[in-house]
């Protein structure tokens, strides 16, 4: 049991220390070798959002009663609670 606690402690400290990266200084450029590809994917995503997702969400908003939208969103939020709890525990957030 003592060995397991020691290994867990080492893992926790290792994870905490892995987040200690220094941000780039002022004026220093961060190179993105995939910038061209990222920009093209972003433009495709924006086009799909304008052409498909926004009209679909507006139609859903127009057709669906407010109470149903509220209850559906509430149910989805409740299903996500275990993930939120684990995330907050890993971050040390006590709320």
Secondary structure as UniProt FT lines:
FT   HELIX           2..18
FT   TURN            26..27
FT   TURN            33..34
FT   HELIX           35..48
FT   HELIX           49..53
FT   HELIX           54..63
FT   HELIX           66..79
FT   HELIX           81..91
//
